Amino acid sequence: MLKLAWSNLTYDKTRLTISAGGVALAILLILVISGIFAGSEEHAVLYIRKQPASLWLMQGGVENLHMSSSIVPDTTLEKVRQIPGVREATGVLYGGGNVEIGDTIGYVGT
């Protein structure tokens, strides 16, 4: 069985080379896209890590600010401010987009 598979693969060397190159290119693209996604996700949680907050209040299921949103009503924020020991409670408006400066295009999260 393996001998038949090997002979089919090696019968046409050009087709084998093109197929192997296509598979290698597909794997490379998957790795590049995974790296871009991991980097942008790390950038999204960087804002949270740099803040001196002891606690973040978000909607259920929201783990970071990457490709998500969390709407907490002002009434909830006011209730949090009334809890004994809470020094400060503020809302956060976070958004992102592409910025073009000359020939350079970059992503900015604010």
C-alpha positions as CSV (number, residue, x, y, z in Angstrom):
1,M,0.0,0.0,0.0
2,L,2.8,2.5,0.9
3,K,4.8,1.3,-2.1
4,L,1.8,2.2,-4.4
5,A,1.4,5.6,-2.7
6,W,5.1,6.4,-3.0
7,S,5.2,5.4,-6.7
8,N,2.2,7.6,-7.4
9,L,3.9,10.5,-5.7
10,T,7.2,10.1,-7.4
11,Y,5.8,9.3,-10.9
12,D,5.6,13.0,-11.9
13,K,8.4,14.9,-10.2
14,T,7.1,18.3,-11.4
15,R,3.6,17.7,-10.0
16,L,5.1,16.5,-6.7
17,T,7.3,19.6,-6.4
18,I,4.4,22.0,-7.1
19,S,2.1,20.1,-4.7
20,A,4.7,20.1,-1.9
21,G,5.4,23.8,-2.6
22,G,1.7,24.6,-2.4
23,V,1.4,22.7,0.9
24,A,4.4,24.5,2.3
25,L,3.1,27.9,1.2
26,A,-0.3,27.1,2.9
27,I,1.4,26.2,6.1
28,L,3.5,29.3,6.0
29,L,0.5,31.5,5.5
30,I,-1.3,29.9,8.4
31,L,1.7,30.6,10.6
32,V,1.9,34.2,9.5
33,I,-1.8,34.8,10.0
34,S,-1.6,33.2,13.5
35,G,1.3,35.4,14.4
36,I,-0.5,38.6,13.2
37,F,-3.6,37.6,15.3
38,A,-1.5,36.8,18.4
39,G,0.3,40.1,18.1
40,S,-2.9,42.1,17.7
41,E,-4.5,40.3,20.6
42,E,-1.4,41.0,22.8
43,H,-1.7,44.6,21.8
44,A,-5.3,44.7,22.8
45,V,-4.7,43.4,26.3
46,L,-1.7,45.7,26.8
47,Y,-4.0,48.6,27.6
48,I,-5.5,46.6,30.4
49,R,-2.1,45.5,31.8
50,K,-0.7,49.0,31.9
51,Q,-3.6,50.5,33.9
52,P,-3.3,50.5,37.7
53,A,-6.9,49.2,38.2
54,S,-7.4,46.4,40.7
55,L,-10.6,45.3,39.0
56,W,-12.1,45.5,35.6
57,L,-15.9,45.3,35.2
58,M,-17.1,44.0,31.8
59,Q,-20.1,42.1,30.4
60,G,-20.0,38.3,30.8
61,G,-17.9,36.5,28.2
62,V,-15.6,39.5,27.5
63,E,-11.9,38.7,28.3
64,N,-10.1,41.6,26.5
65,L,-10.7,44.5,24.2
66,H,-9.8,42.6,21.0
67,M,-12.7,42.3,18.6
68,S,-15.2,42.7,21.4
69,S,-17.2,45.2,23.1
70,S,-18.7,45.6,26.6
71,I,-21.4,48.0,27.5
72,V,-21.8,48.7,31.2
73,P,-24.7,51.1,32.0
74,D,-24.0,54.3,34.0
75,T,-26.3,53.0,36.6
76,T,-24.1,50.0,37.2
77,L,-21.1,52.2,37.4
78,E,-22.8,54.4,40.0
79,K,-23.6,51.2,42.0
80,V,-20.0,50.2,41.9
81,R,-18.9,53.7,43.2
82,Q,-21.2,53.2,46.2
83,I,-19.4,50.0,47.3
84,P,-17.3,50.6,50.5
85,G,-13.6,50.6,49.7
86,V,-14.0,51.6,46.0
87,R,-11.8,54.7,45.5
88,E,-12.7,55.3,41.9
89,A,-14.8,53.8,39.1
90,T,-14.6,55.2,35.6
91,G,-15.8,54.1,32.2
92,V,-13.5,53.3,29.3
93,L,-14.1,54.1,25.6
94,Y,-11.7,52.0,23.5
95,G,-11.6,51.9,19.7
96,G,-9.1,51.2,17.0
97,G,-8.4,51.8,13.3
98,N,-5.9,52.1,10.5
99,V,-3.7,55.2,10.3
100,E,-1.9,56.2,7.1
101,I,1.2,58.5,7.4
102,G,2.9,58.9,4.1
103,D,3.6,55.5,2.7
104,T,3.2,53.8,6.1
105,I,-0.1,52.3,7.3
106,G,-0.4,51.2,10.9
107,Y,-3.1,50.1,13.4
108,V,-3.8,52.4,16.4
109,G,-5.9,51.4,19.4
110,T,-7.2,54.2,21.6
